Structure formats: structure tokens, C-alpha cells
Amino acid sequence: EEAGAVPAAAKSSWGPFLKSIASFNGDLASLTAPPFILSSTSLTEYSGYWAEHPEIFVAPAQENDPQKRALLVLKWFLTTLKQQYSSRSEKLGSEKKPLNPFLGELFLGKWKDPTGEIGETQLISEQVSHHPPVTAYAILNEKHGVKLEGYNGQKASFSGGTISVKQVGHAKYHLREFDEDYLITLPSLHIEGIVYGSPYVELNRGSTIHSSTGYIAQIDYSGKGWITGKKNTFSATLKKEGSKDILYAINGQWSDGFTIKEGKSKKELETYNAKTTEITPLYVAPIEEQDPLESRRAWAKVQESITTGDLETTGTEKSKIENEQRELRKKEREEGREWERRYFTRVMDDPVFTRLAESPGIAAEEGKTDGIWVFDEKKFSQVAEKARAGGEARAEEAANTVA
Ligand code: CLR
């Protein structure tokens, strides 16, 4: 039997599920998946996939040559794909349906660095919209002055026997030292293996990275393609804007590994093994230390009941959260206000995005939608300030008690 295929006991629920997705309305949250395909992880956690190799994430900051820097940014992007798109299948046996985050849900953590060379890398992920679902994130490394920020929503459709997902949003990678920006577009994807009950993600068409220094990376995804016949296949090039010359060419499988070659000489520069390169686990505070809006604290009961297979509790605990949310929205409507996002703000014009999105080959779709979510440094330092003040007050209180 294929790994991750429908467990015998669950086979009876898969048929009706297949029938239900045939009449799928495009809202992934409304898709009622059979229990064994439910994940206990919330979608807010997926933002962490961008930096599970902190050393590769900060590497561009240490490169003085702008062309090599652009290559390192492309390399970093490619090394995130395995975590982003195949880690559930590898760990859990198949792709799963994540928990649908509530508005204001937070997922916070850091990648610690015992060596001191990488420095601490911080993750801030917040659900900034529930209808339609949108997750915004920022990943910060102070030591190297690297900042990634972005947001992500999904538009799904059912066609040709599969679920196709278009990602709405983009990511921006910023290097403080060089005052350099990279605009990263997100690939669309589809779910394979649905009929066999072992769904997994395959990427479609292409995505791009445009830099403020004029470098353009184009990544083409071909899946079980005509090139190698292997799944997760891609080929990428890095060029200077306006030039046809390929500076670097990268080929391989994002879940397996790839080779970086110099464009002209075809000289091999590096091979990357996605299977043996270890990830750095994210540190997340223990639940009792978390804010009530933090994902693992808010969903704790649901997550536990999913893990133990207790469907009834899963249902009641999920409803509790949903009802609470409905009440909050009702109250906000009555008081004529909107939920205050803790770390992000919606803007109509983001200068970095606007400038880079004008480059040829970018589908600047966001411009036509309801604005862009940006990381709000002001809010961020206010939250940090409050936490500091709170900590000091607690310390003072403790000191007084002792005295
Ligand atoms: C979320 C943002 C991440 C990249 C990413 C990877 C996998 C995607 C996920 C995003 C969104 C939700 C998703 C998932 C794969 C399957 C899942 C589309 C884009 C859907 C909701 C599950 C459908 C149920 C099937 C398993 C039957 O950076």
C-alpha cells in the first residue's frame, strides 16, 4: 500500500468527500474533510516555513557583490520550498487540512542561535483577515539586518479532478546594510493524489523574484515533468533586467536537491541537498506563557482532541471558538469599529511593492484588490515597549515582596 494512502478504517469517508469536493465552492475553509485528513496545526504556523534554515536566510547579508547577493536570495527561496510544500506529506504521510485561523490569531516564535554567528531570528505571524482568510508575517534578524515580510491568502477552485490553489499576496525580503529589496511572488499549486486518498502538493507554472538592484529570478515549476519525469521539478534562472544573458541557472527538485551553475561557462558552483540539510526548529513559548491569542494556546483543546481522535470534543471546542468570534464581530459592528491588528496595517500604496511590481513579468494583482498588508514597525515597538514595562513592573513587585 502506498504510504499515506487512505487507512482501511477511513475508506468509507473518502468516497463522500470526493463527491463533496466535486461541488466545491472555492472556499477552502468550508471544505469538510474526513477526520484523518485534518491537521492539528493552524495555518498561522505555516509562515515559519520561510526561515527554517536561518543560516541560509541571513547569508545574503554577508555578501558584498550585488549579483552574488541576488543569487543567494534565490537560493534561500528555493531552500524554503521543501518545508513550505512537502513537509506535511513527509511527516504525516499526506497533505492535511490545516486549522482555519481566527481573526487576530498570533503565532510567535524564534530561531535561537547558540553559535552567536547567525543571531536570533524572530517570527511574527498574525491572522489579519478571516473572511477571506489572510495571514501576514514578518521574520526579523536584527544582527544581520534581514527582514522578510509578506501576507498570504488563497483562492481555490476544483477542476480536472483536482483542487487548484492560487496564492494571493507576496513577500518582500529586505537587507538593511545595502538598503536592498526583493519582491517575491508566490507560485500557484494544485493537490495531486486526491483520488487515491493521499493528497500532496505540486507547484504550477512559475514565480519570480525582482530586486531593487535590477536582478530578476524566474523559477519554472514542471512537476512530474517532461524534463526529468520526477515530481517537484523546477528550473530557475537569474538575469539582469533588460538582458537575455543567463547569469546563473539552477535545476533540480525542490524536495530533493538542486545544482547551481554559472550561466555562460555552465560551470557547477554548488549542489544543495534538501534531504540532508537540517532545519532549525522554531522555539515557541510554553502554552502557559503565551498570550491568549497565540495559536497553540487558543487551539490547545481542539489540537489535543484531533490528536486523540476524539471527534466530538473537536467539534464542540471548535464551535466554542467560532461562536466567540461571531460575538466579537457582532460587538465590533455594533460599536462601529474594526478589530485592531496587533502587528500589521493595511495600506493602499506600498512604495517598495509598487516600484518592483512595475518590472516586466509581474502580475501585480494586489493593486486591484483591497490593499496590501504591511508589517507596522510602530505597532511592533509599542508591543515590545509594553512587554518591557510589564516585565519591569513584575520585577519591581517581586523585589518589593522580598523587601
Ligand atoms: C499556505 C502558505 C504557505 C504555503 C502553503 C502551503 C500548502 C498550502 C497552504 C499554503 C494553504 C492551505 C493548503 C495548503 C495545501 C493544502 C491546503 C492549500 C499556500 C488546503 C486547505 C487543504 C485541502 C484539503 C486536501 C488535503 C484534501 O506559505
Boltz pocket constraint, residues with backbone or C-beta under 6 A from the ligand:
constraints:
  - pocket:
      binder: B
      contacts: [[A, 28], [A, 31], [A, 33], [A, 37], [A, 43], [A, 46], [A, 47], [A, 49], [A, 84], [A, 85], [A, 95], [A, 96], [A, 97], [A, 98], [A, 152], [A, 154], [A, 163], [A, 165], [A, 167], [A, 191], [A, 199], [A, 201]]
      max_distance: 6.0
